[in-house]
């Protein structure tokens, strides 16, 4: 059976667990996958499901780390094997300076070298009896550029999933090229769909697909449904678990938040909201799971506001730790916003996971979140960057246990109906099958990139 090649920026990445879950769900549907990751993040914590992934894995960073003579020899072989495709692709890379502009981790020339490397790996897989029939890239910047260039070099079809910053901080002309040459473009929320539809040509709009990221409903569920199950333990998690247990030791309601400690997540606003709650006399504890560049600043803010006994930075966690933490919590809070440079979330996966556990959520009305959370139906919405409003919403739930239960139950139903991981994987599988039908393959092979020969 033909494989699908997944081109990723970094693998395995703790903050991109949804990609691992997607790959595992597709494998469980019988789809063989070959992963091409640009870099290995070498993070100290990995999700346990990474070990269950059966896909072959190649790191593309190796392509640019080889001796120059080896790289040039590979380029020469590619040029001799398909001179027309090779020089047309190279000309596109040389002339289009915008390919490496704005939100891009590597240069366009590094992406070209990696695309030639991918083309060789695709040929190797074919000769070994495990042909790769289609490429799918996650994130519209470097991974999709590599997929586009590999398509130009080989004729193999590709699709991509656009998420957030990779979509909005990419030059419009470069994004149009990637849409035009792709067999399909996937995104995770309606606001992204509207942006893509405005940008795409009339001929390309039919390629756009909205597929929400799903969660494994067999894992993320209310505590009552897993009371008899033994949860797997992560060796890194015990210290953080003790922190959360200590936070709940005096039976104060527990507010939980999870995410990378970066600007767009709005954690300083959550800390300020906690200060408002403390000043108003509310009993609560708040545990923030995650790590990132804002850790020290948040720690200083917590100390300055006198919240050290109420707000804890619990560190990065794996899903085996996160699940019981969600099941012990009373409220889930997240306050993302769009940063000045356009960075944003689509629909944060942690919100879906919390709602799957029947937690009432308090979050901001930004990006794709209102597609998931409807105010006072399955959660509470406040304006972004409004810590006072955030505190008021949290206070409303702290005061009303019955309301928390009602919102949480509806939140669970929302996820079951619309954000099931298996349903999302089935939609992707059908998309890949359409892209690899003989007629679709011939159409893709004949497509050209609009600005390739300007």
N, C-alpha and C positions, 0 to 999 in steps of 0.2 A: 504494500500500500504506500502511496506517495506521502511524503512528509510535508509539513508546513514549517517554514523557517521563521522563527520569531527573532526580530532584531530589537534589542533592548539597550538602553543607555548604560545600565549598571545592574548586575545580577550576582547573587541575590541581595536585594535591598530591603531592609526592615520596613522602611516607610512606603514600600511598594509591594506589600504583601498581596494586594489584590491581583497583581500580575501572576504571582506564584499560584494563587488559588484558581485563576482563570486557566492556566496551563494544566494544572491537575484536573480540573473539571473536564477540559477537552480530552485529556488522556483517558479519563474514565469513560468518555463517549467513544473511545476507540481511535482517536486521532493521533498519529505519531507526530512528534514535534522535535525540531532541531533548534536549539537556542544559540543565537549569535549575540553575545553581550560585548559592548564596547569596552567596559572596564569591570574589574572585580573590586567591589568596595572594601572587601576584607574587614567587615564589621565584626565586633566581638560577639554580637547576638544574631542568630539566624532563626527563622521560623522552623519548627520541626517538620512541616510539610515539605520543605525544600528537599529533605532526604528521600521523600517519596516520589519526587519528580523523576521520570524515566528518560527524559529527553537527553540527547547528546548535547554537549556544551563546548563551544569554541569562544575564546576571548579575542576580540578584534584588536585590542591594544597591542597584541603581539605583532600585528602587521607593521606598525610604525616603529617598533622597538628593535627590528632586525637590522643587520648591517646594510648600508646603502647599496652595496653591490647586489645583495640578495633581493632587495626591493626593486632595483632597476632590472634585474633578470626576470622577475615576475611580470613587470610592466611590459618588457619586450615580448615575452611569451603571449601575453594577452593581446598585444598589438598585432602580432603575427597570426594569431588564431582567428581574430575578427577585426581586421584593420578599420573597416568602415565604422563599426560600432565603437571601437576604442577611441578613434580620433574625434568622432562626433561628441562623445561623452567628455573627453578631455577638453575640447574646445568650449563646451558648455561650462565646465568648471572654471576655466581660465577667464572667460568673458563675464561671468556672472559674479561680481564681487559681493553682491548682496547675500549670497549663499551662506557666508560666514558672519553676517552682520547680526546685531542685536543679540537675541537669546540663542547662543550657540556655544557649545562646550569645546569644540575642536575646529580647526581650520577646514576650509573646503577641500584643501589638498590632502589633509589627513583622511577626510571622509572618502576621497577618491581612491587613495591607497587601500583603505579598508574595504571599499566596494569591490576593487579588483581581487582582493584577498577572499571576499565572500564568493565572488564568481568562481574562484579556483576551488573553494570548499564545496560549492554546489556541484561542480564537475566531479570532484572526488567522491561525493556522496552518490552521484549517479553511477559511477563506475563500481562502487561497492554494493550496488543493488538496493540502495535506500534513497531513491531520487527525491529531490525537493521540488514540489510542483508550484509553490506559491510562497511569497514572503509577506509577513505581517509585522509592521513596526509599531511599537508603543512609544508615543510622544512624536510630535510633528517636527521637531528640530533635527538634530544629528541622526537619530535612528532612521527617520523617514528619508532624509537626504541620502543616506547609504542605500536604502531600499530603492529609491528612484535611480541612483547611479547604477546599481546592480541590474535593475530592469533595463536601462539603456545599454548596458554592456552585454546582456544575455538574452533579453526578451522575456524573462520570467515575469509573471504578473506580481503585483504587490497591492496591499491595502495598508491602512494605518489607522491607529486610534489617536485622536487629539484630545488633550486633557484640559490644561489650564494655561499656565505661563508659556508653555511650548507653543500654544496656539496664538495667544494675544500679543506676544512679543516677537513674533516671526515677521519679517518683511512680507507685505501683502503679495508682491510679485512672486516671491519664492514659494509661498504657500499655494498660490494659484497653480504653479507648475506641478506641485506635488499632488494636488487634487486632480488636475487634468490627466495625469498619467496613471493614476491609481485606478484599480478596479472597483474599490469601495473605500469610503471614509467613514469611520466610526467615531462617535463621541458620546459622552456620558450624561449630558444634560441638554435641555431645550435651549438655554441661552447660548450655548456653544453652537447648536444647530442653526440658530438664527444668524450668528456671526458667519458661519461657514456658508450658509445659503446666500447671504448678501455678497460674499466675496467670490463665490464660484460662478462660473459661466452657466448659461441656461442648459447647456449640454451636460454639465457636470453635476447639477443639483440632484439628479436622480440617483447619484452614487452615495448620497449622504444617508447614514443610518444612525438612529438613536438607540443605543443599547446601554442600559444602566448597569453599573457594576453591581453584582449581586453578592450576597453573603451565603455561607453554608448554614442553612437553617437547622441542620442536624447538630451543628455545634453551638451556634449562637441562638440560645433560647432562654426563657425565664428559668430562674433557679428552681422553681417548683417542678419543672419538667426534667431536670437533671439531678434531682436530689438523690436518686439511687445509683447514679453513674459516678465512676471514679475518673476525675479529670487528669490528663497527663501532666506531669510536672516538668517545668523547665529548670535546669540547674542554675540558671542565672536569676531566677525569679524570687527566691526565698526572701532575700533582704527587702525587696519592694513589697512583697506580700505582708511582711511583718509591719512595714510602715502603715499600710492600709488598715490592717487589723488594729494597730494602735490608734489610728485615727477614729475608728468606730468604737473604741473600748468604752467610752462613756455614753454610748448609745445616742450620740448626736447624729442627726441626718448627715449622710455622706454625699457630697457633690463630687462627681468624677469628671475629669477631662483628659483627653488623650491627643497627642499630635507632636510633630516636630516642633521644637522651640524656635520658630522662625516668625518673622514679622507678620505675615498674612494670617496667621492663626489667631492673633488677637489675645494672647495670654496676658499681657499687661492689663488689658481691659477687664479680664476676668478677675485678676488680683485686685484691681480697684473696686470691682463690684463686691468682692469678699470684704474689703475694708468697709464699704457702706453697710453691709449686713452686720458686721461686727459692731459698728458704731450704733446700729439700731437695736442691738441686744439679741440678735438671733443666735441660737445654738446650731452649730454646723461644723463640719470639717470638709476640707477640699483637698483632694489628691490629684496632682497633675502628672500624668505619665508621659514620658518623652524626653528626648535630649536634642541638643542643637546649639547654635551660636548664641542664643539669648539666655542660656542657662544662668550665667553669672549675673546678668542684669536683672533677671527675675528674682534670683535669690536675694540680691541687694534690695529690690523693691519690697519683697516680703518682709525682710528684716526692718526696713525703714518704716513700714506701715504697722509694725508690731504684730504681724500675723504668723510668727514662727510656730505658735502652738495650734494654729488652725489650718494653714495652707502648707502642703508638703510637695516638694518636687521629688517624685518617686523614681525618676530615671526611666530609661528605655525599658520596654518590656516585650515579651513574645506573646503570641495569642493564647497559649495555655495559661499564662498569668493574667492576661487581660480579661478572659472570660469570667473567672470567678470574681474579679474585681468589679466587673459590670453587674454581676448578679448580686453582689453585696451592696451596691450603691443605691441611693434613693433618687438622685437626679443626675442627668448628664448635661454638661454645659460646654459649649464651644462658641467662640466669638470671632469668626473670621471676617475679613474685610478685604477690599481691593486696595493694594498699596499704590503709592504715587507712581511707581514704574509699571503698573498694570498687573503685577503678580496677584494671583487669586486661586481659590479652589474652584472645582466644579461642584460636585456633591461630595463632601468629605465622607470617606468610607466608614470612619469611626462613628458617625451619626447613624448610619444604617445598622452597624453592629450593635450600638446601644439600643436602638429601637427594636431590633430583633430580640433583644433580651427583655422587652417590655418596660424599658426605662423611659420615663418622661424626659424630653429634651428641651433645653432652652438654648436657642441659637439665634443667629442674625439673618436678616432678610437680604441675602446677597447671593449673587451668581445663581447656581442651580438649586440652592437649598429650598426655596419655596415649592419646588417640584416634589420634594420629599416631605417637608413639614408644612402643614396647614395650621395656622394659628388657632389655638384652643380646640383643635380637633385631635391632633396626635402629637402636639408639642406647643411650645410658645415661641414666637418670633419677636425680635426687637430690632431696632435700627443698628447698623454697624457703627462702631466706635462710640456707643452710648453706654458707658459703664453704669450710669444711674438707672437707665431703663433696664439693663441687664440685672442689676441688683433687685429692682422691683419685681421682675418676672421670677427670679429665684425665690424672693420672699413670698410671693403668691403661692408657690408650690410648697415651700417649707411650712406654710400655714395650713395647708389643705391636703391631708393624706389621701382623701377620697378622690380628689382631682388628679393627684399623681397617678393613682391606680387607673382611673378612667383614661387619661392620656396615654399611659403606658400600654394598656390593652389595645387601644386603637393603633398605636405605633407599631405594635407587633403585627397586627392584621395588614397594615400598609406594606410592610416589608414582605410578608408572605405572599401577598397578591402581586407585587410589582418588582421586588428586588431579590428574587431567588437566584442564587448562583447557577444552578443547573439550567434554569430557563435561559439565562444570559449566554451560557456556554452553547446551548442548542442553537441560539440565534447566530452566534459566531460560526459554528460548524456549518450551518446552511449557507452563510455568506461565503465561506471558503470553498464549499462544494460548487457554488455557482461560478466562482472565479476560475475554477480549474476544469470546467466543462470544455470540451474541444472547441466549441464556437466562441466561448469567452476567451480562451487562450489565444485563438487566432486574432481576435479583435485587439487584445492587449498587446500582442506582438507587433501589430501594425500601428499602434498609437505612437505619436511623437510628442515630445515636450515642446510647448508653444514657443519658448524663447531659446531653444537649444542651439540654434545656429544664427543668432542675431549678429 
